[in-house]
Amino acid sequence: MAMKFRPLHDRVLVRRVTQDEKSAGGIIIPETAQEKPQEGEIVAAGAGRISDDGAVHALDVKAGDKILFGKWSGTEVKIDGEELLIMKESDVLGIVG
C-alpha cells in the first residue's frame, strides 16, 4: 500500500492489530465492549529526533516492526479511510518478535 503520509522527526504512524471478536469460551464480544489493542505495526516512521545541537538521531524502530505501546498513547487519525495512530517513539514500549 502506498502511503501518502510521512511522520516528522521522532513520530511514527501505527496500524493497530485486529482483535478477535470471540472470547476463549466462544462468546461474541460486541465492538463497543472491546478494549482497543495495545499492539500494532509501524506503517511509517520519521527521520529521527533532532538534538539541541542540530544532529539527527535515528529512530530504533522502522516500518514493518510489530510494537507494543501504552494504553493512552498516540493520536487517532484517519488516512485514506483507515484509522491509524500517530505517536512519538518514546510512547513505544518495545518491539515484538
N, C-alpha and C positions, 0 to 999 in steps of 0.2 A: 504494500500500500504506500503510495507516495504521499507523504505528509507535507503540507504547505505551512508548517509552523516549526520554528526553531526557538527553543527557550534561550534566554540570555544568561550570561555569566554562570552562576552556580545553581541554576534551576534545572529541573528535569520534568519531562512530561511522562505521566504514568497511566497505563491502562489497568484497571482493576481486573483480577482474575474472576471468572464466573463462579458462582457458588451453587452447590446442589440445592434443588428446591424440595428435596425429601430429607427427612431426618434418618438416622441409622435404623430406626424402627419402622420406617416406611411411611411416616406421617408427612403429608404435603404441607410445607410451610409457605403461607402467602408472602408475597414480596414485601408487603408493608410490615411484616413481623420479623423479617430477616435483618441481621446486622450486616453492615457493609464489610466486605473482606478487607483485611489489612495487608494483603499480599497483592503484588502487581508486577507488571512487566514495563520496563522503561522503553518508551517509544522514541524519544529524542532527548538529547542532553546538550546543555550549553557548553561553551568553550572552557569555562573554569572560573575559579574565584580570582578576583583581582585584588592583590595586596596593596597596602598603603604606598609602597614604592613603585607601583605600576606593573609589577610582574604578575603573569597569569599562572596560577597553579591548577594543573589539570585535575578533572574530577576522577574519583575512584570508580565510578560507575559508567556504563556505556549503554547504548541502545541494545535491547535484547536481553539484558540482565533481569533475572527474577529477583524481586526485592521484598522486604518486609518494611512497613512504615507505621508510624504512630496512628492511633485511632482518630485523632482530630487533625491530622497533617494535611496540608495542601489546600488548594482552592479548586473547586469543581468548575470545569469549563466544558463547553460543547464545541467541538471542532469537526467539521464535515459530518455533522449529525451524530457523532459519537461522544459519549460522556467520558471525559478524561480528568486527570488531576495534574495541577502544576504545583510543585513543591521545591523547596531548597534541598540541596544534597544533605544538609545536616539533619533533615527530617527522616532520612532513610536510616533505618536501624541496622540493616545488614543485607547481604546478598545471599540468596538461597541457592544451594547446589554448588 
